[in-house]
Amino acid sequence: MSTPMEGITGIPMNAGITGIANPIQKIAAPALAGGEEKATGLDEVKDSAFGSVFTSLIQNVRDTDAEFTQAQYLLATGQLDNPAQLNIAAYKNEIAVDLLIQMRNRALDAYNELKNMNV
C-alpha cells in the first residue's frame, strides 16, 4: 500500500527534489548606500501593524480549522449533539481562509503598485 507521499507508481513524489530540507530561509537585507546595514528580523515585522494583522488572520485560520476538525471528530464518534455545528464550523473556516486570501491579494496588489511607481 502506498503512503500519501508516494505517487501512483510507488515512487515518492519528492524523490527528484533536492535541497528543500528547510524551504523557509531568512534572506539578508541588502546593504544601504551609505554602507550601513539595517537588520530586519521577523520579530520586527510581527511588531508592526501590518504584521500583526496578518499574524491575527493566520491564527484565526488555525483556530477555525482546529474547531472544524474537532467538530468532525465529535460527529464521527457520535458525541456531537447538534450536527449543524459541523456545518457552522466548516463555514467559519471557509470564511477565515477566504479573508486571509483576499487580504494577501490586496497586500500584493498594493506592493506591486508601489513597486511600479515612477519617482
LUMTITOR-941856 format. One line per field, with one value per atom (N, C-alpha, C): residue number from 1; residue in one letter; atom name; x, y, z. Coordinates in nm, 4 decimals, always signed. Example, Ala and Ser with C-alpha at 12.3 -4.5 7.8 and 13.67 -1.06 7.14 Angstrom:
BEGIN
nr: c(1,1,1,2,2,2)
rest: c(A,A,A,S,S,S)
atom: c(N,CA,C,N,CA,C)
px: c(+1.3190,+1.2300,+1.3200,+1.2850,+1.3670,+1.2900)
py: c(-0.5690,-0.4500,-0.3300,-0.2250,-0.1060,+0.0030)
pz: c(+0.7800,+0.7800,+0.7800,+0.7080,+0.7140,+0.7870)
REM end
This chain:
BEGIN
nr: c(1,1,1,2,2,2,3,3,3,4,4,4,5,5,5,6,6,6,7,7,7,8,8,8,9,9,9,10,10,10,11,11,11,12,12,12,13,13,13,14,14,14,15,15,15,16,16,16,17,17,17,18,18,18,19,19,19,20,20,20,21,21,21,22,22,22,23,23,23,24,24,24,25,25,25,26,26,26,27,27,27,28,28,28,29,29,29,30,30,30,31,31,31,32,32,32,33,33,33,34,34,34,35,35,35,36,36,36,37,37,37,38,38,38,39,39,39,40,40,40,41,41,41,42,42,42,43,43,43,44,44,44,45,45,45,46,46,46,47,47,47,48,48,48,49,49,49,50,50,50,51,51,51,52,52,52,53,53,53,54,54,54,55,55,55,56,56,56,57,57,57,58,58,58,59,59,59,60,60,60,61,61,61,62,62,62,63,63,63,64,64,64,65,65,65,66,66,66,67,67,67,68,68,68,69,69,69,70,70,70,71,71,71,72,72,72,73,73,73,74,74,74,75,75,75,76,76,76,77,77,77,78,78,78,79,79,79,80,80,80,81,81,81,82,82,82,83,83,83,84,84,84,85,85,85,86,86,86,87,87,87,88,88,88,89,89,89,90,90,90,91,91,91,92,92,92,93,93,93,94,94,94,95,95,95,96,96,96,97,97,97,98,98,98,99,99,99,100,100,100,101,101,101,102,102,102,103,103,103,104,104,104,105,105,105,106,106,106,107,107,107,108,108,108,109,109,109,110,110,110,111,111,111,112,112,112,113,113,113,114,114,114,115,115,115,116,116,116,117,117,117,118,118,118,119,119,119)
rest: c(M,M,M,S,S,S,T,T,T,P,P,P,M,M,M,E,E,E,G,G,G,I,I,I,T,T,T,G,G,G,I,I,I,P,P,P,M,M,M,N,N,N,A,A,A,G,G,G,I,I,I,T,T,T,G,G,G,I,I,I,A,A,A,N,N,N,P,P,P,I,I,I,Q,Q,Q,K,K,K,I,I,I,A,A,A,A,A,A,P,P,P,A,A,A,L,L,L,A,A,A,G,G,G,G,G,G,E,E,E,E,E,E,K,K,K,A,A,A,T,T,T,G,G,G,L,L,L,D,D,D,E,E,E,V,V,V,K,K,K,D,D,D,S,S,S,A,A,A,F,F,F,G,G,G,S,S,S,V,V,V,F,F,F,T,T,T,S,S,S,L,L,L,I,I,I,Q,Q,Q,N,N,N,V,V,V,R,R,R,D,D,D,T,T,T,D,D,D,A,A,A,E,E,E,F,F,F,T,T,T,Q,Q,Q,A,A,A,Q,Q,Q,Y,Y,Y,L,L,L,L,L,L,A,A,A,T,T,T,G,G,G,Q,Q,Q,L,L,L,D,D,D,N,N,N,P,P,P,A,A,A,Q,Q,Q,L,L,L,N,N,N,I,I,I,A,A,A,A,A,A,Y,Y,Y,K,K,K,N,N,N,E,E,E,I,I,I,A,A,A,V,V,V,D,D,D,L,L,L,L,L,L,I,I,I,Q,Q,Q,M,M,M,R,R,R,N,N,N,R,R,R,A,A,A,L,L,L,D,D,D,A,A,A,Y,Y,Y,N,N,N,E,E,E,L,L,L,K,K,K,N,N,N,M,M,M,N,N,N,V,V,V)
atom: c(N,CA,C,N,CA,C,N,CA,C,N,CA,C,N,CA,C,N,CA,C,N,CA,C,N,CA,C,N,CA,C,N,CA,C,N,CA,C,N,CA,C,N,CA,C,N,CA,C,N,CA,C,N,CA,C,N,CA,C,N,CA,C,N,CA,C,N,CA,C,N,CA,C,N,CA,C,N,CA,C,N,CA,C,N,CA,C,N,CA,C,N,CA,C,N,CA,C,N,CA,C,N,CA,C,N,CA,C,N,CA,C,N,CA,C,N,CA,C,N,CA,C,N,CA,C,N,CA,C,N,CA,C,N,CA,C,N,CA,C,N,CA,C,N,CA,C,N,CA,C,N,CA,C,N,CA,C,N,CA,C,N,CA,C,N,CA,C,N,CA,C,N,CA,C,N,CA,C,N,CA,C,N,CA,C,N,CA,C,N,CA,C,N,CA,C,N,CA,C,N,CA,C,N,CA,C,N,CA,C,N,CA,C,N,CA,C,N,CA,C,N,CA,C,N,CA,C,N,CA,C,N,CA,C,N,CA,C,N,CA,C,N,CA,C,N,CA,C,N,CA,C,N,CA,C,N,CA,C,N,CA,C,N,CA,C,N,CA,C,N,CA,C,N,CA,C,N,CA,C,N,CA,C,N,CA,C,N,CA,C,N,CA,C,N,CA,C,N,CA,C,N,CA,C,N,CA,C,N,CA,C,N,CA,C,N,CA,C,N,CA,C,N,CA,C,N,CA,C,N,CA,C,N,CA,C,N,CA,C,N,CA,C,N,CA,C,N,CA,C,N,CA,C,N,CA,C,N,CA,C,N,CA,C,N,CA,C,N,CA,C,N,CA,C,N,CA,C,N,CA,C,N,CA,C,N,CA,C,N,CA,C,N,CA,C,N,CA,C,N,CA,C,N,CA,C,N,CA,C,N,CA,C,N,CA,C)
px: c(+0.0838,+0.0000,+0.0876,+0.0540,+0.1355,+0.0991,+0.1980,+0.1751,+0.1234,+0.0695,+0.0174,+0.1239,+0.2518,+0.3570,+0.4100,+0.3544,+0.4001,+0.3015,+0.3534,+0.2685,+0.2033,+0.1403,+0.0714,+0.1708,+0.2914,+0.3907,+0.4621,+0.4398,+0.5077,+0.6369,+0.6760,+0.7958,+0.7562,+0.8313,+0.7969,+0.7895,+0.6894,+0.6655,+0.7796,+0.8515,+0.9586,+1.0946,+1.1027,+1.2294,+1.3295,+1.2862,+1.3775,+1.4131,+1.3506,+1.3737,+1.4840,+1.5860,+1.6938,+1.7129,+1.7637,+1.7955,+1.6759,+1.5659,+1.4495,+1.4253,+1.5304,+1.5143,+1.4457,+1.4790,+1.4180,+1.3749,+1.2475,+1.2063,+1.1996,+1.1846,+1.1745,+1.3080,+1.3788,+1.5081,+1.5081,+1.5803,+1.5895,+1.6792,+1.6336,+1.7097,+1.7668,+1.8949,+1.9601,+1.9159,+1.8990,+1.8609,+1.9800,+1.9559,+2.0673,+2.1289,+2.2563,+2.3265,+2.2748,+2.2665,+2.2218,+2.3362,+2.3045,+2.4029,+2.5183,+2.4926,+2.5960,+2.6822,+2.6642,+2.7437,+2.6825,+2.5768,+2.5109,+2.4200,+2.4100,+2.3187,+2.2090,+2.0886,+1.9751,+1.9192,+1.9200,+1.8701,+1.7195,+1.6458,+1.5012,+1.4684,+1.4353,+1.4040,+1.2548,+1.2209,+1.0806,+1.0072,+1.0787,+1.0157,+0.9734,+1.0530,+1.0182,+0.8950,+0.8814,+0.7648,+0.6399,+0.6511,+0.5358,+0.4905,+0.5849,+0.5506,+0.4837,+0.4967,+0.4361,+0.2853,+0.2134,+0.0680,+0.0337,+0.1103,+0.0891,+0.1106,+0.2176,+0.2485,+0.1489,+0.1011,+0.0065,-0.1287,-0.1667,-0.2917,-0.2821,-0.1724,-0.1575,-0.1363,-0.0672,-0.0493,-0.1834,-0.2693,-0.4005,-0.4886,-0.4778,-0.5552,-0.5111,-0.3814,-0.3302,-0.3722,-0.3665,-0.4092,-0.5585,-0.6373,-0.7809,-0.8077,-0.7307,-0.7462,-0.7108,-0.6031,-0.5646,-0.6719,-0.7267,-0.8294,-0.9562,-1.0006,-1.1231,-1.1028,-0.9804,-0.9514,-0.9516,-0.8965,-0.8978,-1.0415,-1.1227,-1.2632,-1.3378,-1.3112,-1.3750,-1.3317,-1.2035,-1.1519,-1.2123,-1.2252,-1.2861,-1.4331,-1.5041,-1.6454,-1.6584,-1.5668,-1.5684,-1.5453,-1.4503,-1.4211,-1.5414,-1.6020,-1.7180,-1.8350,-1.8549,-1.9618,-1.9319,-1.8068,-1.7695,-1.7810,-1.7580,-1.7657,-1.9045,-1.9947,-2.1310,-2.1485,-2.0545,-2.0603,-2.1174,-2.1431,-2.1937,-2.3451,-2.3977,-2.5415,-2.6156,-2.5579,-2.6230,-2.5371,-2.5772,-2.4953,-2.4780,-2.5626,-2.5486,-2.4226,-2.3691,-2.2465,-2.1295,-2.1312,-2.0259,-2.0310,-2.1499,-2.1649,-2.1254,-2.1597,-2.1233,-1.9718,-1.9064,-1.7610,-1.6936,-1.7486,-1.6926,-1.7068,-1.8212,-1.8442,-1.7514,-1.7327,-1.6417,-1.4993,-1.4595,-1.3257,-1.3107,-1.4120,-1.4080,-1.3991,-1.4756,-1.4745,-1.3371,-1.2775,-1.1470,-1.0390,-1.0419,-0.9429,-0.9641,-1.0889,-1.1168,-1.0706,-1.0916,-1.0482,-0.8965,-0.8266,-0.6815,-0.6312,-0.6918,-0.6504,-0.6770,-0.7922,-0.8235,-0.7278,-0.6950,-0.6017,-0.4624,-0.4209,-0.2926,-0.2920,-0.4004,-0.4080,-0.4063,-0.4767,-0.4775,-0.3392,-0.2707,-0.1368,-0.0405,-0.0514,+0.0342,+0.0036,-0.1228,-0.1597,-0.1025,-0.1121,-0.0581,+0.0932,+0.1585,+0.3040,+0.3435,+0.2723,+0.3048,+0.2826,+0.1811,+0.1585,+0.2719,+0.3144,+0.4249,+0.5551,+0.5733,+0.6954,+0.7006,+0.5872,+0.5830,+0.5701,+0.5706,+0.5609,+0.6903,+0.6750,+0.7905,+0.8192,+0.9433,+0.9797,+1.0416)
py: c(-0.1184,+0.0000,+0.1239,+0.2210,+0.3415,+0.4405,+0.5177,+0.6219,+0.7454,+0.8427,+0.9629,+1.0408,+1.0238,+1.0983,+1.0251,+0.9098,+0.8362,+0.8555,+0.8545,+0.8680,+0.7355,+0.7276,+0.6073,+0.4941,+0.5264,+0.4237,+0.3723,+0.4310,+0.3892,+0.4650,+0.5517,+0.6333,+0.7580,+0.7912,+0.9127,+1.0326,+1.1185,+1.2329,+1.3329,+1.3421,+1.4405,+1.3752,+1.2614,+1.1913,+1.2729,+1.3504,+1.4265,+1.5624,+1.6040,+1.7365,+1.7252,+1.8065,+1.8058,+1.9456,+1.9535,+2.0823,+2.1577,+2.0906,+2.1578,+2.1088,+2.0937,+2.0500,+2.1585,+2.2830,+2.3948,+2.4966,+2.4907,+2.5795,+2.7260,+2.7575,+2.8972,+2.9373,+3.0225,+3.0678,+3.2190,+3.2690,+3.4126,+3.4724,+3.5779,+3.6455,+3.7724,+3.7906,+3.9085,+4.0325,+4.1410,+4.2677,+4.3236,+4.3877,+4.4455,+4.5628,+4.5857,+4.6955,+4.8280,+4.9273,+5.0598,+5.1332,+5.2424,+5.3159,+5.3678,+5.4047,+5.4596,+5.3534,+5.2278,+5.1220,+5.0665,+5.1295,+5.0821,+4.9654,+4.8727,+4.7611,+4.7699,+4.7506,+4.7528,+4.6112,+4.5532,+4.4169,+4.4227,+4.3573,+4.3490,+4.2046,+4.1753,+4.0395,+4.0156,+3.8913,+3.8518,+3.9134,+3.9326,+3.9923,+4.1360,+4.2098,+4.3476,+4.3535,+4.2571,+4.2534,+4.2205,+4.1279,+4.0906,+4.2061,+4.2895,+4.4014,+4.5157,+4.5193,+4.6272,+4.6034,+4.7071,+4.6957,+4.6002,+4.6081,+4.5218,+4.3757,+4.3485,+4.2120,+4.1579,+4.2421,+4.1951,+4.1596,+4.2306,+4.1974,+4.0587,+4.0328,+3.9029,+3.7915,+3.8211,+3.7218,+3.6840,+3.7813,+3.7516,+3.6767,+3.7099,+3.6383,+3.4924,+3.4685,+3.3318,+3.2540,+3.3174,+3.2496,+3.2195,+3.3082,+3.2849,+3.1640,+3.1502,+3.0341,+2.9064,+2.9105,+2.7924,+2.7547,+2.8548,+2.8277,+2.7698,+2.8277,+2.7778,+2.6396,+2.6120,+2.4790,+2.3757,+2.4127,+2.3215,+2.2967,+2.4015,+2.3880,+2.2959,+2.3100,+2.2268,+2.0799,+2.0595,+1.9235,+1.8593,+1.9357,+1.8834,+1.8484,+1.9318,+1.9031,+1.7785,+1.7596,+1.6378,+1.5145,+1.5232,+1.4108,+1.3779,+1.4820,+1.4599,+1.3996,+1.4420,+1.3846,+1.2386,+1.2090,+1.0723,+0.9764,+1.0258,+0.9397,+0.9408,+1.0201,+1.0233,+1.1097,+1.1962,+1.2814,+1.4199,+1.4512,+1.5836,+1.5842,+1.6705,+1.6769,+1.7399,+1.8438,+1.9176,+1.9077,+1.8273,+1.8122,+1.9413,+2.0395,+2.1674,+2.2409,+2.2060,+2.2703,+2.2401,+2.1230,+2.0886,+2.1821,+2.2068,+2.2976,+2.4403,+2.4817,+2.6163,+2.6285,+2.5263,+2.5286,+2.5277,+2.4510,+2.4462,+2.5822,+2.6467,+2.7771,+2.8826,+2.8789,+2.9728,+2.9556,+2.8299,+2.8024,+2.8537,+2.8319,+2.8785,+3.0308,+3.0986,+3.2458,+3.2971,+3.2335,+3.2767,+3.2603,+3.1489,+3.1258,+3.2252,+3.2487,+3.3450,+3.4854,+3.5254,+3.6573,+3.6684,+3.5647,+3.5665,+3.5767,+3.5028,+3.5064,+3.6436,+3.7032,+3.8356,+3.9418,+3.9320,+4.0287,+4.0130,+3.8883,+3.8652,+3.9247,+3.9027,+3.9556,+4.1082,+4.1699,+4.3171,+4.3700,+4.3017,+4.3457,+4.3326,+4.2233,+4.2064,+4.3098,+4.3418,+4.4452,+4.5810,+4.6135,+4.7404,+4.7432,+4.6319,+4.6245,+4.6428,+4.5773,+4.5893,+4.7314,+4.7990,+4.9380,+5.0271,+5.0055,+5.0848,+5.0560,+4.9286,+4.8899,+4.9512,+4.9652,+5.0162,+5.1676,+5.2372,+5.3834,+5.4447,+5.5470,+5.6225,+5.7358,+5.7482,+5.8517,+5.9676)
pz: c(+0.0000,+0.0000,+0.0000,-0.0793,-0.0893,+0.0201,+0.0598,+0.1586,+0.0868,+0.1601,+0.0945,+0.0172,+0.0492,-0.0177,-0.1399,-0.1750,-0.2912,-0.4049,-0.5239,-0.6409,-0.6753,-0.7882,-0.8321,-0.8551,-0.8993,-0.9304,-0.8073,-0.6900,-0.5688,-0.5453,-0.6381,-0.6222,-0.5446,-0.4401,-0.3652,-0.4577,-0.4335,-0.5214,-0.5177,-0.4058,-0.3951,-0.4117,-0.4811,-0.4966,-0.5773,-0.6748,-0.7583,-0.7032,-0.5956,-0.5395,-0.4346,-0.4488,-0.3504,-0.2966,-0.1756,-0.1156,-0.0620,-0.0324,+0.0223,+0.1641,+0.2406,+0.3786,+0.4605,+0.4355,+0.5062,+0.4015,+0.3540,+0.2454,+0.2840,+0.4126,+0.4538,+0.5142,+0.4453,+0.4920,+0.5016,+0.5977,+0.6168,+0.5098,+0.4459,+0.3416,+0.4023,+0.3843,+0.4405,+0.3646,+0.4383,+0.3763,+0.3002,+0.1843,+0.1088,+0.1838,+0.1593,+0.2248,+0.1706,+0.2579,+0.2178,+0.1477,+0.0817,+0.0016,+0.0871,+0.2091,+0.2960,+0.3602,+0.3289,+0.3878,+0.5156,+0.5622,+0.6830,+0.6477,+0.7397,+0.7186,+0.8233,+0.7794,+0.8698,+0.8762,+0.9942,+1.0111,+1.0330,+0.9465,+0.9632,+0.9922,+1.1151,+1.1544,+1.1526,+1.1717,+1.1724,+1.2909,+1.4023,+1.5198,+1.4935,+1.4162,+1.3837,+1.2948,+1.2057,+1.1175,+1.1980,+1.2925,+1.3739,+1.4630,+1.5046,+1.5922,+1.5170,+1.3854,+1.3084,+1.2961,+1.2610,+1.2455,+1.1322,+1.0241,+0.9090,+0.9466,+1.0186,+1.0596,+1.1595,+1.2495,+1.3496,+1.2877,+1.1804,+1.1115,+1.0504,+0.9798,+0.9164,+1.0186,+1.1280,+1.2338,+1.2936,+1.3175,+1.3748,+1.2748,+1.1458,+1.0450,+1.0348,+1.0386,+1.0321,+1.1557,+1.2720,+1.3945,+1.3908,+1.3318,+1.3175,+1.2278,+1.1201,+1.0318,+1.1073,+1.1844,+1.2625,+1.3639,+1.4324,+1.5336,+1.4721,+1.3612,+1.2996,+1.2393,+1.1899,+1.1374,+1.2505,+1.3655,+1.4802,+1.5274,+1.5266,+1.5659,+1.4690,+1.3393,+1.2384,+1.2524,+1.2749,+1.2925,+1.4162,+1.5229,+1.6461,+1.6231,+1.5502,+1.5214,+1.4349,+1.3384,+1.2569,+1.3430,+1.4352,+1.5235,+1.6117,+1.6674,+1.7543,+1.6775,+1.5539,+1.4729,+1.4390,+1.4064,+1.3700,+1.4876,+1.6085,+1.7265,+1.7907,+1.7346,+1.7870,+1.9095,+1.9375,+2.0563,+2.0279,+1.9021,+1.8656,+1.8778,+1.9632,+1.9869,+1.8695,+1.8122,+1.7047,+1.5782,+1.4804,+1.3592,+1.2799,+1.3022,+1.2312,+1.2744,+1.3918,+1.4384,+1.3452,+1.2830,+1.1875,+1.0666,+1.0159,+0.9014,+0.9380,+1.0574,+1.1037,+1.1153,+1.1723,+1.1861,+1.0484,+0.9551,+0.8198,+0.7519,+0.7699,+0.7081,+0.7683,+0.9015,+0.9662,+0.9141,+0.8964,+0.8455,+0.7025,+0.6211,+0.4825,+0.4760,+0.5594,+0.5632,+0.6074,+0.7094,+0.7595,+0.6523,+0.5809,+0.4749,+0.3607,+0.3214,+0.2144,+0.2519,+0.3771,+0.4216,+0.4166,+0.4612,+0.4569,+0.3132,+0.2223,+0.0819,+0.0210,+0.0515,-0.0022,+0.0517,+0.1802,+0.2385,+0.1773,+0.1533,+0.0882,-0.0519,-0.1266,-0.2624,-0.2634,-0.1692,-0.1621,-0.1281,-0.0357,+0.0021,-0.1161,-0.1907,-0.3078,-0.4156,-0.4347,-0.5313,-0.4910,-0.3621,-0.3141,-0.3288,-0.2984,-0.3141,-0.4602,-0.5497,-0.6926,-0.7425,-0.6929,-0.7328,-0.6834,-0.5593,-0.5070,-0.5810,-0.6155,-0.6855,-0.8253,-0.8900,-1.0268,-1.0358,-0.9240,-0.9269,-0.9790,-1.0579,-1.1067,-1.0099,-0.9734,-0.8779,-0.9484)
REM end
